[in-house]
Amino acid sequence: LQEITARPGQYVPLQCQGPRDASVKLLEWNRPDLKSDGYVFFYRNERSYENYQLPSFRGRVELSDPEMKGGDFSVVLKNVTTNDTGTYECRAMIVTLNETTPSEIRNLVPLTVTDAG
């Protein structure tokens, strides 16, 4: 796992990569360690749903590439605080060109936000 270290106030890219020809049916970013029902980011039917987001993440998360070209499901977490320290999980349900059944991609991104050092 590629761990990310950031300072408070920074914009942090959380990487998630799928097949280049993938189209996304569902994209979820969450923080399993928070043990809550909300999401860091939730995308379905070609739009994101802010009301499914945890309040602390609303307005702070956006897709790195809004069109998710080339299977890029990464998001940018803006204006991070030490409370954002934790492990982020990307989960995407995708369909590739020659497949009819969706497949799942999962990726974990550990993030540490510190103002030390």
C-alpha positions in Angstrom: 0.0 0.0 0.0 1.2 3.4 -0.9 0.8 5.5 2.2 0.2 9.3 1.8 1.4 11.9 4.3 -0.1 15.4 4.1 -0.2 18.6 6.1 -3.4 20.3 7.2 -4.9 22.5 4.5 -3.5 20.5 1.6 -5.3 19.0 -1.3 -4.7 15.3 -1.4 -5.2 12.9 -4.3 -6.6 9.5 -3.4 -5.6 7.1 -6.2 -7.8 4.4 -7.6 -7.2 3.0 -11.1 -9.3 0.6 -13.1 -9.0 -0.9 -16.6 -8.6 1.8 -19.3 -11.8 0.8 -21.1 -14.0 0.6 -17.9 -17.3 2.4 -17.6 -18.4 3.0 -14.0 -21.8 1.9 -12.7 -21.1 2.7 -9.1 -18.2 4.3 -7.3 -17.9 4.5 -3.5 -15.1 6.0 -1.5 -15.4 5.3 2.2 -13.5 5.1 5.5 -14.0 1.7 7.0 -12.4 2.8 10.2 -15.2 5.3 10.8 -17.7 2.5 11.0 -20.5 4.8 9.8 -23.1 4.5 7.1 -22.0 7.6 5.1 -19.5 7.8 2.3 -16.5 9.9 1.6 -17.8 10.1 -2.0 -20.6 8.3 -3.8 -21.3 8.2 -7.5 -24.0 6.3 -9.4 -26.0 6.9 -12.6 -23.4 9.3 -13.9 -23.6 11.7 -11.0 -22.4 12.1 -7.4 -24.7 12.2 -4.5 -23.7 14.7 -1.8 -26.5 13.6 0.5 -24.9 10.2 0.9 -21.7 11.8 2.0 -20.6 12.1 5.6 -21.1 15.7 6.7 -17.4 16.2 7.3 -16.6 15.4 3.7 -19.3 17.4 2.0 -17.9 19.9 -0.4 -14.4 18.6 0.0 -14.2 15.7 -2.3 -14.2 15.7 -6.1 -13.2 13.4 -8.9 -9.7 14.0 -10.2 -11.1 13.6 -13.7 -14.9 14.2 -13.8 -15.1 12.0 -16.9 -13.0 9.2 -15.3 -11.2 8.8 -18.5 -8.8 5.8 -18.8 -10.3 4.1 -15.7 -9.2 6.9 -13.3 -11.5 6.7 -10.3 -9.3 8.9 -8.1 -10.7 11.7 -6.0 -9.1 14.8 -4.5 -9.7 15.5 -0.8 -9.5 19.2 -0.2 -8.4 21.2 2.8 -7.5 18.1 4.8 -7.3 18.1 8.7 -5.8 15.7 11.1 -9.3 14.2 11.5 -8.9 12.9 7.9 -6.1 10.5 9.0 -7.2 7.0 8.2 -7.5 4.4 5.5 -9.7 5.2 2.5 -11.3 2.5 0.4 -12.2 2.8 -3.2 -14.9 0.4 -4.5 -16.0 0.6 -8.1 -18.5 -1.6 -10.0 -17.4 -1.4 -13.6 -18.2 -2.9 -17.0 -15.5 -3.2 -19.6 -16.0 -3.2 -23.3 -16.1 -7.0 -23.8 -17.8 -7.9 -20.6 -21.5 -7.9 -19.8 -21.3 -8.7 -16.1 -20.0 -6.0 -13.8 -16.8 -6.6 -12.0 -15.5 -5.0 -8.8 -12.4 -3.1 -8.1 -11.2 -2.3 -4.6 -8.2 -0.2 -3.5 -7.0 0.9 -0.1 -5.3 4.3 0.4 -3.8 5.0 3.9 -3.6 8.7 4.7 -1.8 10.4 7.5 -2.4 14.2 8.1 0.1 15.7 10.5 1.4 19.2 11.3 4.5 17.7 13.0 7.9 17.9 11.5 
